[in-house]
Amino acid sequence: MEDKLNEVKEYTLRVSRREDLVYMNQLQWLKSKLIEEERYEEADEINKCIENEFNRFKNREL
């Protein structure tokens, strides 16, 4: 029973990390599109979001 619980926990963590990576990738893509369109202020806001999320992920991993 405990093995099954550990297996489910590991799976949940793996899926969560994958979703985090997809989210960060989407933010990076959005930032690059905004820069292409010369919408620098909006790109800066997205960059702040990226930095905040990265710090949150980094702190969670410690």
Gaussian input, Z-matrix of N, CA and C with variables (Angstrom, degrees):
# hf/3-21g

backbone

0 1
 N
 C     1     B1
 C     2     B2     1     A1
 N     3     B3     2     A2     1     D1
 C     4     B4     3     A3     2     D2
 C     5     B5     4     A4     3     D3
 N     6     B6     5     A5     4     D4
 C     7     B7     6     A6     5     D5
 C     8     B8     7     A7     6     D6
 N     9     B9     8     A8     7     D7
 C    10    B10     9     A9     8     D8
 C    11    B11    10    A10     9     D9
 N    12    B12    11    A11    10    D10
 C    13    B13    12    A12    11    D11
 C    14    B14    13    A13    12    D12
 N    15    B15    14    A14    13    D13
 C    16    B16    15    A15    14    D14
 C    17    B17    16    A16    15    D15
 N    18    B18    17    A17    16    D16
 C    19    B19    18    A18    17    D17
 C    20    B20    19    A19    18    D18
 N    21    B21    20    A20    19    D19
 C    22    B22    21    A21    20    D20
 C    23    B23    22    A22    21    D21
 N    24    B24    23    A23    22    D22
 C    25    B25    24    A24    23    D23
 C    26    B26    25    A25    24    D24
 N    27    B27    26    A26    25    D25
 C    28    B28    27    A27    26    D26
 C    29    B29    28    A28    27    D27
 N    30    B30    29    A29    28    D28
 C    31    B31    30    A30    29    D29
 C    32    B32    31    A31    30    D30
 N    33    B33    32    A32    31    D31
 C    34    B34    33    A33    32    D32
 C    35    B35    34    A34    33    D33
 N    36    B36    35    A35    34    D34
 C    37    B37    36    A36    35    D35
 C    38    B38    37    A37    36    D36
 N    39    B39    38    A38    37    D37
 C    40    B40    39    A39    38    D38
 C    41    B41    40    A40    39    D39
 N    42    B42    41    A41    40    D40
 C    43    B43    42    A42    41    D41
 C    44    B44    43    A43    42    D42
 N    45    B45    44    A44    43    D43
 C    46    B46    45    A45    44    D44
 C    47    B47    46    A46    45    D45
 N    48    B48    47    A47    46    D46
 C    49    B49    48    A48    47    D47
 C    50    B50    49    A49    48    D48
 N    51    B51    50    A50    49    D49
 C    52    B52    51    A51    50    D50
 C    53    B53    52    A52    51    D51
 N    54    B54    53    A53    52    D52
 C    55    B55    54    A54    53    D53
 C    56    B56    55    A55    54    D54
 N    57    B57    56    A56    55    D55
 C    58    B58    57    A57    56    D56
 C    59    B59    58    A58    57    D57
 N    60    B60    59    A59    58    D58
 C    61    B61    60    A60    59    D59
 C    62    B62    61    A61    60    D60
 N    63    B63    62    A62    61    D61
 C    64    B64    63    A63    62    D62
 C    65    B65    64    A64    63    D63
 N    66    B66    65    A65    64    D64
 C    67    B67    66    A66    65    D65
 C    68    B68    67    A67    66    D66
 N    69    B69    68    A68    67    D67
 C    70    B70    69    A69    68    D68
 C    71    B71    70    A70    69    D69
 N    72    B72    71    A71    70    D70
 C    73    B73    72    A72    71    D71
 C    74    B74    73    A73    72    D72
 N    75    B75    74    A74    73    D73
 C    76    B76    75    A75    74    D74
 C    77    B77    76    A76    75    D75
 N    78    B78    77    A77    76    D76
 C    79    B79    78    A78    77    D77
 C    80    B80    79    A79    78    D78
 N    81    B81    80    A80    79    D79
 C    82    B82    81    A81    80    D80
 C    83    B83    82    A82    81    D81
 N    84    B84    83    A83    82    D82
 C    85    B85    84    A84    83    D83
 C    86    B86    85    A85    84    D84
 N    87    B87    86    A86    85    D85
 C    88    B88    87    A87    86    D86
 C    89    B89    88    A88    87    D87
 N    90    B90    89    A89    88    D88
 C    91    B91    90    A90    89    D89
 C    92    B92    91    A91    90    D90
 N    93    B93    92    A92    91    D91
 C    94    B94    93    A93    92    D92
 C    95    B95    94    A94    93    D93
 N    96    B96    95    A95    94    D94
 C    97    B97    96    A96    95    D95
 C    98    B98    97    A97    96    D96
 N    99    B99    98    A98    97    D97
 C   100   B100    99    A99    98    D98
 C   101   B101   100   A100    99    D99
 N   102   B102   101   A101   100   D100
 C   103   B103   102   A102   101   D101
 C   104   B104   103   A103   102   D102
 N   105   B105   104   A104   103   D103
 C   106   B106   105   A105   104   D104
 C   107   B107   106   A106   105   D105
 N   108   B108   107   A107   106   D106
 C   109   B109   108   A108   107   D107
 C   110   B110   109   A109   108   D108
 N   111   B111   110   A110   109   D109
 C   112   B112   111   A111   110   D110
 C   113   B113   112   A112   111   D111
 N   114   B114   113   A113   112   D112
 C   115   B115   114   A114   113   D113
 C   116   B116   115   A115   114   D114
 N   117   B117   116   A116   115   D115
 C   118   B118   117   A117   116   D116
 C   119   B119   118   A118   117   D117
 N   120   B120   119   A119   118   D118
 C   121   B121   120   A120   119   D119
 C   122   B122   121   A121   120   D120
 N   123   B123   122   A122   121   D121
 C   124   B124   123   A123   122   D122
 C   125   B125   124   A124   123   D123
 N   126   B126   125   A125   124   D124
 C   127   B127   126   A126   125   D125
 C   128   B128   127   A127   126   D126
 N   129   B129   128   A128   127   D127
 C   130   B130   129   A129   128   D128
 C   131   B131   130   A130   129   D129
 N   132   B132   131   A131   130   D130
 C   133   B133   132   A132   131   D131
 C   134   B134   133   A133   132   D132
 N   135   B135   134   A134   133   D133
 C   136   B136   135   A135   134   D134
 C   137   B137   136   A136   135   D135
 N   138   B138   137   A137   136   D136
 C   139   B139   138   A138   137   D137
 C   140   B140   139   A139   138   D138
 N   141   B141   140   A140   139   D139
 C   142   B142   141   A141   140   D140
 C   143   B143   142   A142   141   D141
 N   144   B144   143   A143   142   D142
 C   145   B145   144   A144   143   D143
 C   146   B146   145   A145   144   D144
 N   147   B147   146   A146   145   D145
 C   148   B148   147   A147   146   D146
 C   149   B149   148   A148   147   D147
 N   150   B150   149   A149   148   D148
 C   151   B151   150   A150   149   D149
 C   152   B152   151   A151   150   D150
 N   153   B153   152   A152   151   D151
 C   154   B154   153   A153   152   D152
 C   155   B155   154   A154   153   D153
 N   156   B156   155   A155   154   D154
 C   157   B157   156   A156   155   D155
 C   158   B158   157   A157   156   D156
 N   159   B159   158   A158   157   D157
 C   160   B160   159   A159   158   D158
 C   161   B161   160   A160   159   D159
 N   162   B162   161   A161   160   D160
 C   163   B163   162   A162   161   D161
 C   164   B164   163   A163   162   D162
 N   165   B165   164   A164   163   D163
 C   166   B166   165   A165   164   D164
 C   167   B167   166   A166   165   D165
 N   168   B168   167   A167   166   D166
 C   169   B169   168   A168   167   D167
 C   170   B170   169   A169   168   D168
 N   171   B171   170   A170   169   D169
 C   172   B172   171   A171   170   D170
 C   173   B173   172   A172   171   D171
 N   174   B174   173   A173   172   D172
 C   175   B175   174   A174   173   D173
 C   176   B176   175   A175   174   D174
 N   177   B177   176   A176   175   D175
 C   178   B178   177   A177   176   D176
 C   179   B179   178   A178   177   D177
 N   180   B180   179   A179   178   D178
 C   181   B181   180   A180   179   D179
 C   182   B182   181   A181   180   D180
 N   183   B183   182   A182   181   D181
 C   184   B184   183   A183   182   D182
 C   185   B185   184   A184   183   D183

   B1=1.4512
   B2=1.5269
   B3=1.3216
   B4=1.4542
   B5=1.5289
   B6=1.3216
   B7=1.4629
   B8=1.5205
   B9=1.3021
   B10=1.4640
   B11=1.5288
   B12=1.3203
   B13=1.4584
   B14=1.5274
   B15=1.3106
   B16=1.4631
   B17=1.5258
   B18=1.2995
   B19=1.4606
   B20=1.5323
   B21=1.3171
   B22=1.4680
   B23=1.5317
   B24=1.3191
   B25=1.4642
   B26=1.5256
   B27=1.3252
   B28=1.4606
   B29=1.5241
   B30=1.3133
   B31=1.4619
   B32=1.5267
   B33=1.3197
   B34=1.4637
   B35=1.5247
   B36=1.3068
   B37=1.4585
   B38=1.5265
   B39=1.3163
   B40=1.4651
   B41=1.5332
   B42=1.3194
   B43=1.4698
   B44=1.5264
   B45=1.3025
   B46=1.4595
   B47=1.5253
   B48=1.3086
   B49=1.4686
   B50=1.5233
   B51=1.3075
   B52=1.4669
   B53=1.5279
   B54=1.3230
   B55=1.4703
   B56=1.5252
   B57=1.3294
   B58=1.4597
   B59=1.5279
   B60=1.3212
   B61=1.4634
   B62=1.5261
   B63=1.3101
   B64=1.4656
   B65=1.5286
   B66=1.3106
   B67=1.4658
   B68=1.5317
   B69=1.3356
   B70=1.4625
   B71=1.5248
   B72=1.3136
   B73=1.4573
   B74=1.5315
   B75=1.3146
   B76=1.4675
   B77=1.5286
   B78=1.3181
   B79=1.4661
   B80=1.5273
   B81=1.3318
   B82=1.4700
   B83=1.5251
   B84=1.3321
   B85=1.4655
   B86=1.5273
   B87=1.3252
   B88=1.4609
   B89=1.5225
   B90=1.3161
   B91=1.4613
   B92=1.5259
   B93=1.3136
   B94=1.4668
   B95=1.5282
   B96=1.3334
   B97=1.4693
   B98=1.5290
   B99=1.3096
   B100=1.4656
   B101=1.5267
   B102=1.3195
   B103=1.4653
   B104=1.5266
   B105=1.3275
   B106=1.4688
   B107=1.5239
   B108=1.3181
   B109=1.4639
   B110=1.5309
   B111=1.3377
   B112=1.4629
   B113=1.5292
   B114=1.3138
   B115=1.4715
   B116=1.5367
   B117=1.3288
   B118=1.4550
   B119=1.5265
   B120=1.3065
   B121=1.4686
   B122=1.5271
   B123=1.3281
   B124=1.4630
   B125=1.5293
   B126=1.3330
   B127=1.4669
   B128=1.5249
   B129=1.3283
   B130=1.4623
   B131=1.5248
   B132=1.3229
   B133=1.4719
   B134=1.5353
   B135=1.3211
   B136=1.4676
   B137=1.5226
   B138=1.3312
   B139=1.4605
   B140=1.5287
   B141=1.3250
   B142=1.4695
   B143=1.5295
   B144=1.3213
   B145=1.4736
   B146=1.5240
   B147=1.3246
   B148=1.4680
   B149=1.5217
   B150=1.3247
   B151=1.4652
   B152=1.5266
   B153=1.3235
   B154=1.4659
   B155=1.5246
   B156=1.3200
   B157=1.4620
   B158=1.5223
   B159=1.3300
   B160=1.4610
   B161=1.5215
   B162=1.3212
   B163=1.4682
   B164=1.5245
   B165=1.3285
   B166=1.4634
   B167=1.5303
   B168=1.3282
   B169=1.4658
   B170=1.5222
   B171=1.3330
   B172=1.4579
   B173=1.5243
   B174=1.3201
   B175=1.4634
   B176=1.5194
   B177=1.3143
   B178=1.4596
   B179=1.5266
   B180=1.3180
   B181=1.4612
   B182=1.5223
   B183=1.3255
   B184=1.4705
   B185=1.4647
   A1=110.91
   A2=115.93
   A3=120.48
   A4=111.03
   A5=117.09
   A6=120.81
   A7=111.13
   A8=115.81
   A9=120.51
   A10=110.36
   A11=117.22
   A12=121.73
   A13=110.62
   A14=117.23
   A15=121.07
   A16=111.18
   A17=116.25
   A18=121.25
   A19=110.92
   A20=116.36
   A21=121.06
   A22=110.09
   A23=117.81
   A24=121.40
   A25=110.95
   A26=116.49
   A27=121.20
   A28=111.18
   A29=116.29
   A30=120.44
   A31=110.57
   A32=116.58
   A33=121.45
   A34=110.84
   A35=116.99
   A36=121.28
   A37=110.87
   A38=116.99
   A39=121.79
   A40=110.89
   A41=117.08
   A42=121.24
   A43=110.16
   A44=116.90
   A45=121.19
   A46=110.89
   A47=117.20
   A48=120.75
   A49=110.78
   A50=116.33
   A51=120.23
   A52=110.30
   A53=116.94
   A54=120.59
   A55=110.83
   A56=116.77
   A57=120.52
   A58=110.66
   A59=116.46
   A60=120.27
   A61=111.57
   A62=116.49
   A63=120.35
   A64=109.78
   A65=116.97
   A66=121.61
   A67=110.79
   A68=117.15
   A69=120.73
   A70=110.58
   A71=116.75
   A72=120.95
   A73=110.77
   A74=116.90
   A75=120.98
   A76=111.10
   A77=116.82
   A78=119.76
   A79=111.06
   A80=116.70
   A81=120.50
   A82=110.70
   A83=116.07
   A84=120.47
   A85=109.99
   A86=116.50
   A87=121.05
   A88=110.69
   A89=117.06
   A90=120.91
   A91=110.86
   A92=117.36
   A93=119.86
   A94=111.55
   A95=117.24
   A96=120.15
   A97=110.81
   A98=117.10
   A99=120.31
   A100=110.93
   A101=116.94
   A102=120.47
   A103=110.12
   A104=117.21
   A105=120.77
   A106=111.18
   A107=116.59
   A108=121.83
   A109=112.25
   A110=115.70
   A111=123.04
   A112=112.57
   A113=115.38
   A114=121.90
   A115=106.98
   A116=113.80
   A117=121.12
   A118=113.89
   A119=117.85
   A120=119.62
   A121=110.80
   A122=116.23
   A123=119.59
   A124=110.74
   A125=115.95
   A126=120.16
   A127=110.29
   A128=116.51
   A129=120.46
   A130=111.17
   A131=117.05
   A132=120.83
   A133=110.55
   A134=116.36
   A135=120.32
   A136=109.74
   A137=116.52
   A138=120.01
   A139=111.04
   A140=116.86
   A141=120.16
   A142=110.68
   A143=116.33
   A144=120.36
   A145=110.57
   A146=115.79
   A147=120.68
   A148=110.01
   A149=116.47
   A150=120.39
   A151=111.26
   A152=117.16
   A153=120.94
   A154=111.28
   A155=116.33
   A156=120.23
   A157=111.00
   A158=116.59
   A159=119.82
   A160=110.52
   A161=117.04
   A162=120.47
   A163=111.16
   A164=116.33
   A165=119.80
   A166=110.70
   A167=116.65
   A168=120.60
   A169=110.66
   A170=115.50
   A171=120.53
   A172=110.41
   A173=117.29
   A174=121.27
   A175=111.88
   A176=116.74
   A177=120.60
   A178=111.02
   A179=116.88
   A180=120.95
   A181=112.10
   A182=117.67
   A183=120.34
   A184=113.38
   D1=-43.41
   D2=179.66
   D3=-65.42
   D4=-36.99
   D5=177.17
   D6=-61.86
   D7=-42.03
   D8=179.38
   D9=-64.05
   D10=-41.14
   D11=178.29
   D12=-62.82
   D13=-44.33
   D14=177.76
   D15=-62.78
   D16=-39.06
   D17=178.38
   D18=-62.46
   D19=-43.33
   D20=179.08
   D21=-66.48
   D22=-40.59
   D23=178.36
   D24=-61.58
   D25=-45.91
   D26=179.38
   D27=-62.40
   D28=-41.74
   D29=178.98
   D30=-63.35
   D31=-44.56
   D32=179.98
   D33=-61.68
   D34=-42.99
   D35=178.88
   D36=-64.16
   D37=-42.40
   D38=179.55
   D39=-62.64
   D40=-44.32
   D41=179.31
   D42=-65.60
   D43=-41.37
   D44=179.46
   D45=-61.93
   D46=-43.24
   D47=178.71
   D48=-63.90
   D49=-40.11
   D50=179.31
   D51=-63.55
   D52=-42.60
   D53=178.12
   D54=-63.97
   D55=-37.88
   D56=177.23
   D57=-62.05
   D58=-41.91
   D59=179.49
   D60=-65.47
   D61=-40.45
   D62=178.08
   D63=-63.20
   D64=-43.42
   D65=179.67
   D66=-61.37
   D67=-45.79
   D68=178.85
   D69=-63.01
   D70=-39.41
   D71=178.47
   D72=-62.92
   D73=-41.37
   D74=178.34
   D75=-64.15
   D76=-40.68
   D77=177.57
   D78=-64.01
   D79=-41.92
   D80=178.30
   D81=-62.69
   D82=-42.44
   D83=179.44
   D84=-62.27
   D85=-45.71
   D86=179.89
   D87=-60.88
   D88=-43.21
   D89=178.69
   D90=-60.14
   D91=-44.09
   D92=-179.36
   D93=-65.21
   D94=-37.89
   D95=177.87
   D96=-66.26
   D97=-40.26
   D98=178.10
   D99=-64.12
   D100=-38.81
   D101=177.86
   D102=-65.92
   D103=-41.78
   D104=177.21
   D105=-57.68
   D106=-36.25
   D107=-179.31
   D108=-88.24
   D109=7.06
   D110=179.33
   D111=58.96
   D112=37.04
   D113=176.65
   D114=-103.70
   D115=70.38
   D116=-169.49
   D117=-68.64
   D118=-35.77
   D119=179.88
   D120=-65.08
   D121=-42.32
   D122=178.07
   D123=-67.76
   D124=-37.82
   D125=177.81
   D126=-63.13
   D127=-36.91
   D128=177.75
   D129=-65.01
   D130=-38.95
   D131=177.07
   D132=-63.37
   D133=-42.83
   D134=177.95
   D135=-64.36
   D136=-39.25
   D137=178.89
   D138=-62.11
   D139=-38.55
   D140=176.34
   D141=-63.26
   D142=-39.64
   D143=176.23
   D144=-61.89
   D145=-42.89
   D146=179.66
   D147=-60.83
   D148=-46.43
   D149=179.65
   D150=-61.91
   D151=-43.47
   D152=179.25
   D153=-62.61
   D154=-44.94
   D155=179.78
   D156=-65.14
   D157=-41.74
   D158=179.26
   D159=-61.21
   D160=-43.92
   D161=178.21
   D162=-63.43
   D163=-39.02
   D164=178.24
   D165=-63.84
   D166=-44.11
   D167=179.13
   D168=-64.21
   D169=-42.59
   D170=-178.43
   D171=-63.03
   D172=-44.67
   D173=179.90
   D174=-66.51
   D175=-34.18
   D176=179.30
   D177=-67.96
   D178=-32.47
   D179=-178.00
   D180=-74.27
   D181=-24.26
   D182=-177.21
   D183=-73.31

